[in-house]
């Protein structure tokens, strides 16, 4: 029988876990904003596009601020977890070993190996140890619950933060994101007609160019997302005026297990179709993580275990 005593060099009861409470609060606010963003998409037709864009921009800015606040808290929480992980595992193993010892004694007694008096004597020897380890296991469970509230999953807790990119590193996806920001046309610009041209010379009068109808529809080329898994019955997914949602939520247009409920979306713009990461995790295009990106024909989008090829029709 294994009667080894777990190491208790680290006093779990004296740990300062306040960083987990702070992170859990931030995660709660992020979840609330994500819920509102999802509700916005469902109610998009109820308001003017300018109002929709203004509210969405406000929520996205709040989301970015919360993500920036969460980053140092996550780093501190991961450091704390690395300090206590081995101690918690050792305490849980010690409790399981003591429980197995008790089960073995009771099993041997049932086989007639010794009488009731000997059973009582042997159990008395491990009762205190088992009670002590049960209390430690309960403490470990409470600490794990605190970590679970601060992180979406234990996988997120274990994963390392992405490495910082060098300031002078030039990557095509980053350049294309900047291009999206430069080419992006505001709603006000789309709604206002073109400015009046300068007056023509009197000697050769020319009529002014036609004014653009502010209610005119912006014409753009449709697109498709083609699932690269040959055995997937879904797709290709047609891209149109309504943003296409990607995530684990049952209402997502492209269902992907193991990611956020609303992980990403692909929607139209004056420049083409734009991919936006909504969950603050990692959505990749051609192997590079992106937050927002103007897609070009042939780009490969990776969301969790799903790969989607963008095709411009």
C-alpha positions as CSV (number, residue, x, y, z in Angstrom):
1,X,0.0,0.0,0.0
2,X,1.1,3.5,-0.8
3,X,1.2,5.6,2.4
4,X,3.5,8.4,1.3
5,X,2.6,11.9,2.6
6,X,2.1,14.7,0.1
7,X,4.5,17.6,0.2
8,X,2.9,20.7,1.8
9,X,5.8,23.1,1.4
10,X,3.5,25.5,-0.3
11,X,0.6,26.8,1.9
12,X,-2.3,27.1,-0.5
13,X,-4.4,28.8,2.1
14,X,-2.0,31.8,2.3
15,X,-2.0,32.5,-1.5
16,X,-3.1,35.9,-2.8
17,X,-5.7,35.0,-5.4
18,X,-7.1,38.6,-5.9
19,X,-5.7,38.6,-9.5
20,X,-8.2,35.8,-10.4
21,X,-11.1,37.9,-9.1
22,X,-10.0,40.9,-11.2
23,X,-9.6,38.7,-14.3
24,X,-13.0,37.0,-13.7
25,X,-14.6,40.5,-13.6
26,X,-13.0,41.5,-16.9
27,X,-14.0,38.2,-18.5
28,X,-17.6,38.9,-17.3
29,X,-17.6,42.3,-18.9
30,X,-16.2,40.8,-22.2
31,X,-18.9,38.2,-22.2
32,X,-21.6,40.9,-21.7
33,X,-20.2,42.9,-24.7
34,X,-20.1,39.7,-26.9
35,X,-23.7,39.0,-26.0
36,X,-24.7,42.6,-27.0
37,X,-22.7,42.3,-30.3
38,X,-24.6,39.1,-31.1
39,X,-27.9,40.7,-30.3
40,X,-27.0,43.7,-32.6
41,X,-26.6,41.4,-35.6
42,X,-30.0,39.9,-35.0
43,X,-31.6,43.5,-34.7
44,X,-29.5,45.1,-37.5
45,X,-32.5,45.7,-39.8
46,X,-34.3,47.6,-37.1
47,X,-32.0,50.7,-37.1
48,X,-30.2,52.8,-39.7
49,X,-26.9,51.5,-40.8
50,X,-25.1,54.6,-39.5
51,X,-26.6,54.0,-36.0
52,X,-25.6,50.3,-36.2
53,X,-22.0,51.1,-37.1
54,X,-21.7,53.8,-34.4
55,X,-22.9,51.5,-31.7
56,X,-20.8,48.6,-32.9
57,X,-17.7,50.8,-33.0
58,X,-18.4,51.8,-29.4
59,X,-18.7,48.2,-28.3
60,X,-15.6,47.1,-30.2
61,X,-13.5,49.9,-28.6
62,X,-14.8,48.9,-25.1
63,X,-13.8,45.3,-26.0
64,X,-10.3,46.3,-27.0
65,X,-9.8,48.2,-23.8
66,X,-11.0,45.2,-21.7
67,X,-8.7,42.8,-23.7
68,X,-5.8,45.1,-23.1
69,X,-6.7,45.2,-19.4
70,X,-6.9,41.3,-19.3
71,X,-3.5,40.7,-20.9
72,X,-1.3,41.5,-17.8
73,X,-3.8,39.9,-15.5
74,X,-3.7,36.7,-17.5
75,X,0.1,36.7,-17.4
76,X,0.1,37.1,-13.6
77,X,-2.5,34.4,-13.2
78,X,-0.5,32.0,-15.4
79,X,2.6,32.7,-13.2
80,X,0.5,32.0,-10.1
81,X,-0.8,28.8,-11.6
82,X,2.7,27.6,-12.5
83,X,3.6,28.1,-8.8
84,X,0.7,26.1,-7.4
85,X,0.0,23.5,-10.1
86,X,2.5,20.9,-8.9
87,X,1.4,21.3,-5.3
88,X,-2.3,20.9,-6.2
89,X,-1.6,17.8,-8.3
90,X,0.5,16.3,-5.5
91,X,-2.3,16.9,-2.9
92,X,-4.9,15.3,-5.1
93,X,-2.7,12.3,-5.8
94,X,-2.1,11.9,-2.0
95,X,-5.8,12.0,-1.3
96,X,-6.4,9.3,-4.0
97,X,-3.6,7.2,-2.6
98,X,-5.1,7.3,0.9
99,X,-8.6,6.5,-0.5
100,X,-7.1,3.5,-2.4
101,X,-5.4,2.3,0.8
102,X,-8.7,2.3,2.7
103,X,-10.5,0.5,-0.2
104,X,-7.7,-2.2,-0.2
105,X,-8.1,-2.8,3.5
106,X,-11.8,-3.2,3.3
107,X,-11.5,-5.5,0.3
108,X,-9.0,-7.8,2.0
109,X,-11.3,-7.9,5.1
110,X,-14.2,-9.0,2.8
111,X,-12.0,-11.9,1.5
112,X,-11.6,-13.1,5.1
113,X,-7.9,-12.2,5.4
114,X,-8.4,-10.7,8.9
115,X,-11.2,-10.2,11.4
116,X,-13.3,-7.1,12.3
117,X,-10.9,-6.1,15.1
118,X,-8.0,-6.0,12.7
119,X,-10.1,-4.1,10.2
120,X,-10.8,-1.4,12.8
121,X,-7.2,-1.2,13.8
122,X,-5.9,-0.8,10.3
123,X,-8.6,1.7,9.3
124,X,-7.8,3.7,12.4
125,X,-4.2,4.1,11.1
126,X,-5.3,5.9,7.9
127,X,-8.4,7.7,9.1
128,X,-6.5,10.8,10.2
129,X,-4.5,10.9,7.0
130,X,-7.5,10.5,4.8
131,X,-9.4,13.3,6.6
132,X,-6.4,15.6,6.3
133,X,-6.0,14.9,2.6
134,X,-9.8,15.3,2.0
135,X,-9.6,18.8,3.5
136,X,-6.6,19.6,1.3
137,X,-8.4,18.2,-1.8
138,X,-11.4,20.5,-1.1
139,X,-9.1,23.5,-0.8
140,X,-7.5,22.5,-4.2
141,X,-11.0,22.3,-5.8
142,X,-11.9,25.8,-4.6
143,X,-8.7,27.2,-6.1
144,X,-9.3,25.4,-9.4
145,X,-12.8,26.9,-9.4
146,X,-11.3,30.4,-9.1
147,X,-9.0,29.7,-12.0
148,X,-11.9,28.4,-14.1
149,X,-13.9,31.6,-13.5
150,X,-10.9,33.7,-14.6
151,X,-10.2,31.7,-17.8
152,X,-12.6,30.2,-20.3
153,X,-10.9,26.8,-20.2
154,X,-7.9,25.1,-18.6
155,X,-6.5,24.9,-22.2
156,X,-6.4,28.7,-22.3
157,X,-4.8,28.7,-18.9
158,X,-2.0,26.4,-20.1
159,X,-1.4,28.0,-23.5
160,X,1.5,30.4,-23.7
161,X,0.8,34.0,-24.8
162,X,1.7,34.8,-28.5
163,X,5.2,36.1,-28.9
164,X,5.6,39.8,-29.6
165,X,6.4,40.8,-33.1
166,X,9.5,42.9,-33.9
167,X,8.7,46.5,-34.5
168,X,10.3,46.5,-38.0
169,X,8.8,43.1,-39.0
170,X,6.9,43.5,-42.3
171,X,4.2,41.0,-43.0
172,X,1.7,41.0,-45.8
173,X,-1.4,40.5,-43.5
174,X,-0.4,43.5,-41.4
175,X,0.1,45.7,-44.5
176,X,-3.3,44.6,-45.8
177,X,-5.0,45.5,-42.5
178,X,-3.5,49.0,-42.8
179,X,-4.9,49.1,-46.3
180,X,-8.3,48.2,-45.0
181,X,-8.2,51.1,-42.5
182,X,-7.0,53.6,-45.2
183,X,-9.5,52.4,-47.8
184,X,-12.5,52.0,-45.5
185,X,-15.2,54.5,-46.3
186,X,-17.3,55.9,-43.5
187,X,-21.1,55.7,-43.5
188,X,-21.3,59.5,-43.7
189,X,-19.1,59.5,-46.8
190,X,-21.3,56.9,-48.4
191,X,-24.4,58.9,-47.7
192,X,-23.2,62.3,-48.9
193,X,-23.1,63.1,-52.6
194,X,-19.9,64.1,-54.4
195,X,-18.7,67.7,-53.9
196,X,-19.6,70.2,-56.6
197,X,-16.9,70.5,-59.3
198,X,-15.2,73.9,-59.8
199,X,-17.0,76.2,-62.2
200,X,-16.1,75.7,-65.9
201,X,-14.6,78.5,-67.9
202,X,-17.2,80.8,-69.4
203,X,-15.8,80.4,-72.9
204,X,-16.3,76.6,-72.9
205,X,-19.1,75.9,-70.5
206,X,-19.5,72.2,-69.5
207,X,-22.3,70.7,-67.5
208,X,-21.4,69.6,-63.9
209,X,-21.0,65.8,-63.4
210,X,-24.0,63.9,-62.2
211,X,-24.5,63.9,-58.5
212,X,-24.4,60.5,-56.8
213,X,-27.6,59.3,-55.2
214,X,-27.0,58.9,-51.5
215,X,-29.4,56.0,-51.4
216,X,-27.8,54.1,-54.3
217,X,-26.7,50.6,-53.6
218,X,-22.9,49.9,-53.5
219,X,-22.2,47.2,-56.1
220,X,-19.7,44.6,-55.1
221,X,-18.6,41.2,-56.2
222,X,-20.0,38.3,-54.2
223,X,-17.7,35.7,-52.7
224,X,-17.6,32.2,-51.2
225,X,-15.9,30.4,-48.4
226,X,-15.0,26.8,-49.4
227,X,-14.4,24.3,-46.6
228,X,-11.1,22.5,-47.2
229,X,-12.4,19.3,-45.5
230,X,-13.6,17.0,-48.2
231,X,-15.9,15.1,-45.9
232,X,-17.7,18.2,-44.7
233,X,-21.3,18.4,-46.1
234,X,-21.5,22.1,-45.3
235,X,-20.4,24.8,-47.8
236,X,-19.4,26.4,-49.9
237,X,-20.8,29.3,-47.9
238,X,-22.0,32.2,-50.0
239,X,-21.0,35.7,-48.9
240,X,-23.4,38.6,-49.5
241,X,-24.7,41.7,-47.9
242,X,-25.2,40.1,-44.5
243,X,-22.1,39.3,-42.4
244,X,-21.4,35.5,-42.2
245,X,-20.7,34.4,-38.6
246,X,-18.2,31.7,-37.6
247,X,-18.1,30.1,-34.1
248,X,-19.3,27.4,-31.8
249,X,-22.7,29.0,-31.2
250,X,-25.6,27.0,-32.6
251,X,-26.8,30.0,-34.6
252,X,-23.4,30.5,-36.4
253,X,-23.5,30.3,-40.2
254,X,-20.2,28.2,-40.0
255,X,-20.3,25.9,-36.9
256,X,-16.9,25.3,-35.4
257,X,-16.4,23.4,-32.1
258,X,-13.8,24.3,-29.6
259,X,-13.8,28.1,-30.3
260,X,-15.8,31.1,-29.0
261,X,-19.5,31.3,-29.6
262,X,-18.9,34.2,-32.0
263,X,-15.2,33.7,-33.0
264,X,-15.2,35.7,-36.3
265,X,-17.3,37.1,-39.1
266,X,-16.9,38.0,-42.7
267,X,-18.8,41.0,-44.0
268,X,-18.9,43.3,-47.0
269,X,-17.3,46.7,-47.3
270,X,-16.6,49.2,-50.1
271,X,-13.2,47.6,-50.6
272,X,-14.4,44.0,-50.6
273,X,-15.0,41.4,-47.9
274,X,-13.4,41.9,-44.5
275,X,-12.6,39.2,-41.9
276,X,-13.0,40.3,-38.3
277,X,-11.9,38.4,-35.2
278,X,-14.5,39.0,-32.5
279,X,-13.3,36.8,-29.7
280,X,-9.9,38.2,-28.9
281,X,-8.2,34.8,-29.5
282,X,-6.4,33.7,-32.7
283,X,-8.1,33.7,-36.1
284,X,-5.5,33.2,-38.8
285,X,-5.2,34.0,-42.5
286,X,-2.5,32.1,-44.4
287,X,-1.0,31.1,-41.1
288,X,-0.8,34.6,-39.6
289,X,-3.0,35.8,-36.7
290,X,-5.2,38.8,-37.6
291,X,-7.7,41.1,-35.9
292,X,-9.2,42.6,-39.1
293,X,-8.2,41.9,-42.7
294,X,-9.4,42.7,-46.2
295,X,-9.6,39.3,-47.9
296,X,-8.2,38.5,-51.4
297,X,-9.0,35.7,-53.7
298,X,-7.3,32.4,-52.5
299,X,-6.8,33.5,-48.8
300,X,-7.0,30.5,-46.4
301,X,-8.9,31.3,-43.2
302,X,-8.2,29.1,-40.1
303,X,-10.7,29.1,-37.2
304,X,-10.0,26.3,-34.8
305,X,-10.0,23.0,-36.7
306,X,-11.7,24.4,-39.7
307,X,-10.0,25.8,-42.8
308,X,-12.0,28.0,-45.3
309,X,-10.7,29.2,-48.6
310,X,-11.9,32.6,-49.7
311,X,-13.0,32.8,-53.4
312,X,-14.0,36.0,-55.1
313,X,-16.8,35.2,-57.5
